[in-house]
Amino acid sequence: MTGSPPHSSRLAPHRVYLHGWGLHGGIWAETLAVLPGMAPDLPGYGGRPMPAPYSAESLADALAETLNAPVSLIGWSMGGMVALALAARHPDKVAKLVLVGASPVFVNRPGWDHGLAPEVLAGFAESLRQDYRATLLRFLSLQARGGDAAREVIARLRDTVFQRGEPDAATLAAGLDLLRDVDLRDPAASVACPTLVVHGGYDTLCPAAAGRWLADRIPGARLALHDRAAHAPFLSHPRWFAERVQAFLHE
């Protein structure tokens, strides 16, 4: 089952998947066919209210309210940051955590050089104001650059992004602000549940060093790294991804 539940509903699936910036829960369709679960749209997407301020913490709190039992939480990219914040802030809601192409800090700053250059993200923010559709498609193309099956992954991302209508421009802009400001280095050390960090060696948005940092900092976490994958290993290497996640969740 995929898509956004009614705003008043409460989620109680075994697995919950969180999507990245500019996309929606439908990006998980191939994974859901193998590892069923629920893939809700993040707040601000699919007609869901956008909390203020728009941050990893506020999104985590909004999602936690919809969970009435501990779940296996799988978050990708920005969704991984929300999942990390949720596990740290609401430990009773998360039984196991899988972070895919995630990072505690998205933009480089003093003390952190495992992210995107600030001027690159600022350029996307400026372009978003001029032509948000073209900017979104360009951002998606970065998610597969350098890895195996890059053309196929980019095509699938672009085919998926508008399947549920046009993303809200205000939500996209708020999401870039979130990525600019997010810093979950301290909360990462407080995550208490078993954690799997899944990363691609060719990830240019959240470099592999960020995945290694998470695996080192989160107590007891382990790293599954595919040397040939980019930012979306569940799309470029679906069998490899499903095998590792399934093994971890079924331990």
C-alpha positions as CSV (number, residue, x, y, z in Angstrom):
1,M,0.0,0.0,0.0
2,T,1.4,3.4,-1.0
3,G,0.4,7.0,-1.0
4,S,-0.7,9.5,1.6
5,P,-3.2,8.3,4.2
6,P,-6.1,10.6,5.3
7,H,-4.8,13.3,7.6
8,S,-6.8,11.9,10.5
9,S,-5.6,8.3,10.1
10,R,-3.0,6.6,12.2
11,L,-0.4,4.5,10.7
12,A,0.4,1.0,12.1
13,P,2.3,-0.8,9.4
14,H,5.3,-3.0,10.1
15,R,7.5,-0.8,7.9
16,V,7.2,2.9,7.1
17,Y,9.2,4.5,4.2
18,L,10.0,8.2,3.9
19,H,10.8,9.8,0.6
20,G,13.3,12.6,-0.3
21,W,13.0,16.2,-1.3
22,G,10.6,17.0,-4.2
23,L,9.3,13.5,-4.5
24,H,6.5,11.4,-2.8
25,G,5.8,8.0,-1.4
26,G,5.4,6.5,-4.8
27,I,9.2,6.5,-5.3
28,W,9.2,3.4,-3.1
29,A,6.9,1.3,-5.3
30,E,9.5,-1.2,-6.4
31,T,10.8,-1.7,-2.9
32,L,7.2,-2.1,-1.5
33,A,6.6,-4.9,-4.0
34,V,9.3,-6.9,-2.2
35,L,9.2,-5.5,1.4
36,P,5.6,-4.3,1.9
37,G,4.9,-1.4,4.1
38,M,3.5,2.1,4.1
39,A,5.0,5.0,2.2
40,P,3.2,8.2,3.3
41,D,3.9,11.6,1.7
42,L,5.9,13.9,4.0
43,P,4.1,16.9,5.5
44,G,3.8,19.6,2.8
45,Y,3.5,17.0,0.1
46,G,0.3,15.4,-1.3
47,G,-1.9,18.1,0.2
48,R,-0.7,17.4,3.8
49,P,-0.3,20.5,6.0
50,M,3.2,22.0,6.1
51,P,4.4,22.6,9.7
52,A,6.1,25.8,10.8
53,P,9.0,25.9,11.2
54,Y,9.7,23.4,8.4
55,S,12.6,21.4,9.9
56,A,13.6,17.8,10.3
57,E,12.5,18.0,13.9
58,S,9.0,19.4,13.1
59,L,8.4,16.9,10.4
60,A,9.5,14.1,12.7
61,D,7.1,15.3,15.4
62,A,4.2,15.5,12.9
63,L,4.9,11.9,11.6
64,A,5.3,10.6,15.2
65,E,1.7,11.6,15.9
66,T,0.5,9.3,13.2
67,L,2.3,6.2,14.6
68,N,0.5,4.2,17.2
69,A,3.1,1.4,17.4
70,P,6.8,1.0,17.0
71,V,7.7,0.6,13.3
72,S,10.7,-0.2,11.2
73,L,11.5,3.2,9.8
74,I,13.2,3.5,6.4
75,G,14.2,7.0,5.3
76,W,15.9,8.2,2.2
77,S,17.8,11.4,1.7
78,M,15.8,14.2,3.3
79,G,13.4,11.5,4.5
80,G,16.4,9.9,6.1
81,M,17.1,13.0,8.1
82,V,13.5,13.1,9.2
83,A,13.8,9.4,10.2
84,L,16.9,10.1,12.2
85,A,15.3,13.0,14.0
86,L,12.2,10.9,14.7
87,A,14.2,8.0,16.1
88,A,16.1,10.4,18.4
89,R,13.1,12.4,19.6
90,H,10.5,9.6,19.8
91,P,12.4,6.4,20.6
92,D,9.2,4.6,21.6
93,K,8.0,4.9,17.9
94,V,10.9,3.3,16.1
95,A,11.9,-0.4,16.5
96,K,14.5,-0.4,13.8
97,L,16.0,2.4,11.7
98,V,17.3,2.2,8.1
99,L,19.0,5.4,6.7
100,V,19.4,5.4,3.0
101,G,21.6,8.1,1.3
102,A,21.3,10.2,4.5
103,S,23.5,12.6,6.3
104,P,23.3,14.5,9.6
105,V,24.4,17.7,7.8
106,F,23.7,18.4,4.2
107,V,25.7,21.5,3.5
108,N,29.4,21.9,4.3
109,R,30.2,24.2,7.3
110,P,33.0,24.6,9.8
111,G,33.6,21.1,11.3
112,W,31.8,19.3,8.5
113,D,33.1,18.7,5.0
114,H,31.1,15.6,4.0
115,G,28.3,17.5,2.2
116,L,27.3,19.8,-0.6
117,A,29.0,23.2,-1.1
118,P,26.8,26.0,0.3
119,E,26.9,27.9,-3.0
120,V,25.6,24.9,-4.9
121,L,22.5,24.7,-2.7
122,A,22.1,28.5,-2.8
123,G,22.2,28.2,-6.6
124,F,19.3,25.7,-6.5
125,A,17.3,28.0,-4.2
126,E,17.8,30.9,-6.6
127,S,16.9,28.8,-9.7
128,L,13.8,27.4,-7.8
129,R,12.4,30.9,-7.7
130,Q,12.8,31.3,-11.5
131,D,11.8,27.9,-12.8
132,Y,11.0,25.4,-10.0
133,R,10.1,22.6,-12.4
134,A,13.5,22.7,-14.3
135,T,15.3,23.1,-11.0
136,L,13.6,20.1,-9.5
137,L,14.5,17.9,-12.5
138,R,18.1,19.1,-12.4
139,F,18.3,18.3,-8.7
140,L,17.0,14.8,-9.4
141,S,19.6,14.2,-12.1
142,L,22.3,14.7,-9.5
143,Q,21.0,11.8,-7.5
144,A,22.2,9.2,-10.0
145,R,25.3,10.8,-11.4
146,G,28.3,8.5,-11.5
147,G,26.7,5.3,-10.4
148,D,25.5,2.3,-12.2
149,A,22.4,2.5,-14.3
150,A,22.5,6.3,-14.1
151,R,20.3,7.0,-17.1
152,E,17.7,4.5,-16.0
153,V,17.6,5.9,-12.5
154,I,17.3,9.5,-13.7
155,A,14.5,8.5,-16.0
156,R,12.6,6.7,-13.3
157,L,13.0,9.7,-10.9
158,R,11.7,12.1,-13.5
159,D,8.8,9.8,-14.5
160,T,7.8,9.5,-10.8
161,V,8.1,13.1,-9.6
162,F,4.9,14.4,-11.3
163,Q,2.8,11.3,-11.0
164,R,0.8,12.9,-8.2
165,G,0.7,16.4,-9.6
166,E,3.0,19.3,-9.2
167,P,4.8,19.6,-5.9
168,D,4.0,22.8,-4.0
169,A,6.6,25.5,-4.7
170,A,6.5,26.7,-1.1
171,T,7.2,23.2,0.2
172,L,10.1,22.8,-2.2
173,A,11.6,26.1,-1.0
174,A,11.1,25.3,2.6
175,G,12.8,21.9,2.0
176,L,15.9,23.6,0.6
177,D,16.0,25.8,3.7
178,L,15.8,22.6,5.8
179,L,18.7,21.1,3.9
180,R,20.7,24.2,4.3
181,D,20.2,24.4,8.1
182,V,19.9,20.8,9.2
183,D,22.4,19.5,11.8
184,L,21.6,16.2,13.5
185,R,25.1,15.4,14.7
186,D,24.2,15.5,18.4
187,P,20.8,13.7,18.1
188,A,22.6,10.9,16.1
189,A,24.5,9.8,19.3
190,S,21.2,9.3,21.2
191,V,19.5,6.9,18.8
192,A,18.9,3.7,20.8
193,C,17.3,1.4,18.2
194,P,19.2,-1.0,15.9
195,T,20.3,1.0,12.8
196,L,21.4,0.1,9.3
197,V,23.1,2.8,7.2
198,V,22.8,2.1,3.5
199,H,24.9,4.2,1.2
200,G,26.4,4.4,-2.3
201,G,30.0,5.0,-3.0
202,Y,29.2,7.4,-5.9
203,D,26.7,9.5,-3.9
204,T,27.5,13.1,-4.8
205,L,24.7,14.7,-2.7
206,C,25.5,12.9,0.6
207,P,29.0,11.5,0.1
208,A,29.9,8.1,1.5
209,A,31.9,9.7,4.2
210,A,28.6,11.0,5.7
211,G,27.2,7.4,5.8
212,R,30.4,6.2,7.5
213,W,30.1,9.0,10.0
214,L,26.5,7.9,10.8
215,A,27.5,4.3,11.2
216,D,30.3,5.3,13.5
217,R,28.3,7.7,15.6
218,I,25.0,5.9,16.1
219,P,25.5,3.3,18.8
220,G,25.6,-0.2,17.4
221,A,24.9,0.9,13.8
222,R,26.3,-0.9,10.8
223,L,27.1,0.3,7.3
224,A,26.0,-1.4,4.0
225,L,28.0,0.4,1.2
226,H,27.6,-0.4,-2.5
227,D,30.7,0.9,-4.3
228,R,28.8,1.4,-7.6
229,A,25.6,3.0,-6.3
230,A,24.9,6.7,-6.2
231,H,22.3,8.5,-4.1
232,A,19.4,6.1,-4.7
233,P,20.7,2.5,-4.2
234,F,17.1,1.1,-3.9
235,L,16.6,2.2,-7.5
236,S,19.9,1.4,-9.1
237,H,20.6,-1.9,-7.2
238,P,17.1,-3.0,-5.9
239,R,18.0,-6.6,-5.3
240,W,21.1,-5.7,-3.3
241,F,19.2,-3.2,-1.3
242,A,16.2,-5.4,-0.6
243,E,18.4,-8.3,0.5
244,R,20.4,-6.2,3.0
245,V,17.3,-4.4,4.4
246,Q,15.3,-7.6,4.7
247,A,18.2,-9.4,6.5
248,F,18.5,-6.5,8.9
249,L,14.8,-6.2,9.6
250,H,14.4,-10.0,10.2
251,E,17.2,-10.4,12.6
